[in-house]
Amino acid sequence: MKVLVVGSGGREHALAWKIAASPLVSALYCAPGNGGTAQLGDNVPIAATDVQELYKFAKQNRIDLTVVGPEAPLAAGLVDRFTAGGLKAYGPGARAARLEASKVFAKQLMRRHTIPTADHRVFTHPRELRAHLQRAELPLVLKADGLAGGKGVFVCHTPEEAEAAVAALMERRVFGTAGEQVVVEEFLAGQEVSVHALTDGRTLAVLEDARDYKRLKTGDEGPNTGGMGAYSPTELLQGGGFAAVEQQVLVPAVHGMRREGCELRGTLYAGLMLTPGGPRVLEFNVRFGDPEAQVLLPRLRSDLVPLLLAVIEGRLEEQQLDWDPRPAVTVVMAAAGYPGEVRRGLPIAGLAEAGALPDVYVFHAGTRLEPGGEVRTDGGRVLAVTALGPSRAAARERAYEAVRRIRFEGAIYRTDIGL
């Protein structure tokens, strides 16, 4: 099979690495890819959101399977275009992708299908939002309605923080049209956990759980990011927790989408808060998480390609999942200045040394491969360094040992991933 992976981040490198290991795959392409995917197959210089050019490439090169990593091309209708042209593409169509692309749509769906989530209100004008915040009790959570790269969430504990969030979202429009509507949610306290499931619209295959770290700095300080690390499993869903999540969240979401005429085929990601009253949904995504994919895929022993094909072809009930019981920990190494502006083009040393450690996988995110073979930085999140171990503590120590062997100017990372 010829496979095309769409995207350029750490999640896409992890997907490409897992797909390349399949005996079914004869050729691998990544668009646009990064310095890591370039070492697995051929990078194609087409933007992940350029649906028409991607379709033309897939058609001309007789691609058998396209796997979409990020959310933006899903929301832009890439899978719809490929399907209409007779090509197989993994992921939901644009109507179903609204579950992630619009917080308002997701909240309304959860309300209609009694899926537990935080109470909320929706605002379209900063004046009305400010008036509400003056009356409301803090803390509250403000979220951009649209796609914001995982950075459009503001937890506001003080009036000053709330004012800064309103100005950023609705006036300065730091996330563009994503801030045209803002969802205000009650603040939920508890333990956070992420649960992924594959679905063909009717059957669910629930994956192992994971936990990621959104704040930039050690100790959960600093701004929200796309994710600074993760570990799996969490041990938070033992004793019936998985069954509760499946019955209360995943099943009603999948069935609700189908009943409303926007069947979801692909990955359903539920970001959850485990409260004393049970799991409550913080967010839905319709693709693999980043950096959760970097801890889940190394633990998945099953061949990923037949699973993805079964989702597309509506026969997921035939598939079985096999997991490595060992925990995995991934630590994101980012460029100085992230999540703001960063310098690009800095040389990265120690990649081979780190990757040679047993059970260590260095997934590239913001990197590029130079013609002479040198790898340089090319983004905010640069690398996700993953390790497996007999315990989470052992996996964590191995991941940080690998991190210490990698060097680029201004590298930043949290020191508490997996604690």
Buried (B, 14 or more C-beta within 10 A) or exposed (E): BBBBBBBBBBBBBBBBBBBBEBEBBEBBBBBBBBBBBBBBBBBBEBBBBBBEBBBEBBEEBEBBBBBBBBBBBBBBBBBBBBBEEEBBBBBBBBBBBBBBBBBBBBBBBBEEBEBBBBEBBBBEEBEEBBEBBEEBEEBBBBBBBBBBBBBBBBBBEEEEBBBBBBBBBBEEBBBEEBBBBBBBBBBBEBEBBBBBBBBBBEBBBBBBBBBBBBBBBBEEEBEBBBBBBBBBBBEBBEEEBBEBBBEBBBBBBBBBBBEEEBBBBBBBBBBBBBBEEBBBBBBBBBBBBBBBBBBBBBBBEBBBBBBBBBBBEEEBEEBEEEBEEBBBBBBBBBBBEBBEEBEBEBEBEBBEEBBEBEBBBBBBBBBBBEEEEEBBBBBBBBBBBBBBBEEBEBBBBBBBBBBEBBBBEBBBBBEBBBE
